[in-house]
């Protein structure tokens, strides 16, 4: 067999080659996809640069719109920026009426705008912030020069206090002219408490009037009853509801649970939304109206980036992918030959009936160990088969030899043909039949045809029958035989097979219990035990007692042991019921065999 070559279509190398080619094709496809993704990334980067340009133009126009009520003066600003970017920049109304166009070009009637410029509704995708209203749109919230001077003095005092406390800070001026003290180290805002309350948190006289107007507008948006509640808006545009008692506002915010239902149901999102909406209403007259922004190429009028693959690049891609394919095939052949070599060694070892060498802890090594285990199991099975044939021959030879000897003695008139001879012959025939029945049961168990017919059975009746049938044997051996049954359990078992199970255990216990000892058969729930005070079993022999033809007495004398099949058959019968058979024994004190049966009907094997 080892000399025959494997057909090429079944060769492991062929299969590995086909697999590798498929993998290579997949790799090439993945490479192509990667190249496409790379090109797409390059395009995205180009588009990112374009987006950065668009963002700069957008920010420029938002800055202009935040400080002007219309777009009449924006042309010079746009023309300078368009010249820097070499782009055509166009502003139109929402109905596509052109307001400003830095150069002539194709119609933009159906073009997609780069953005909608509205300082009161910012494009967060371009700004990257969270505030919809541009901070540079201040309108009526701009401070007067006098207020700026007063707040600047407060800010400088707070800055000096913080620096004396060891904190690094600076003053930043907001678009509306309000100064703000900013700590250089993030997360140390609580340090401001070291200098007392924030002196900049209070609104100035000019701010207070505008903030009250804002609060009234937001309160109407929230449907607040102005006689019961008012909306307090702070200079940073945060707001909260205060209660009005006898026409006077409380000095601090009232907890939400203390307010009316119409206020408690006003969540922070709705409150902020109403404040933002009211800010738009106040700022609307001071900012330019919303317009559409178009940033296009001067000639084509398009903002799309195109990408083409040159012939040289195409040839390079083809060459690289072909080289990858050839390299994959060569490597696959070399690796396949290396993998096949130990498999051939394993095949030769199996054909030669010798152990396979284990060369590595990989799949081949695992296969070698599995083959070695299989060979060892086969050798053990063959040895057991030979031993069983020998044991069967020995068990059958003894009664047949006795029968032949007594019959020949009778023929030669050396022994009288009387009742005693017939009794001896009958005893040997019964023993021979018993061995044959045991062998038949074992054969059925091995073939999976050992069937049982379970039905509800009073276990106590079966155990009583077994004990009574063995009463004479026990008395002859000087052994006390008794039963102990609790609650008379009823189990779904085959009564005939159960008698055989318990009978084998009882006869085995009587046989190994010396005169004066006792054997007790007990039943409780689903457990049956046979306990004896016999010679016991040595610990090293416990794993062997359920083996066929095994006897504790190495001389194989039936005076100390039966055929050696009883416990093996008993174990098969218990397993056929879906139960378990275990044994505990102490040498010189006795043994306990325990049968545990299921409470429900077990499926019959075969």
Buried (B, 14 or more C-beta within 10 A) or exposed (E): EEEEEBEEEEBEBBEBBEEBBEEBEEBBEEBEEEBEEEBEEEBEEEBEEBBEBBBBBBBBBBBBBBBBEEBEEBBEBBBEBBEEBEBBBBBBEEEBEEBBBBEEBBEBEEBEBBBBBBBBBBBEEBBEEEEBBBEBBBBBBBBEEEBBEBBBEBBEEBBEBBEEEEBEBEBEBBBBBBBBBEBEEEEEEEBBEEBEEEBBEEBBEBBEEBBBBBBBBBBEBBEBEEEBBBBBBBBEBEBBBBBBEEEEEEEEEBEEEEBBEEBEEBEEEEBBBBBBEBBBBBBEEBBBBBBBBBBBBEEEBEBEEEEEEEEEEEEEBEEEBEEBBEEBBEEBBEEBEEBBEBBEBBBBBBEEEEBBEBEEEEEBBEBBBEBBEEBEEEEEEEEEEEBBEEBBEEBBEBBEEBBEEBBEBBEEEEBEEEEEBEEBBEEBEEBBEBBEEBBEBBEBBEEEEBEBEBEEBBBBBBBBBBBEEBEEBBEEBEBEBEBEBEEEBEBBBBBEBBBBBBBBBBBBBBBBBEEEBBBBBBBEEBBBBBBBBBBBBEEEBBEEBBBBBBBBEEEBEBEBBBBBBBBBBBBBBBBBBBBEBEBBBEEEEBBBBBBBBBEEBBEBBE
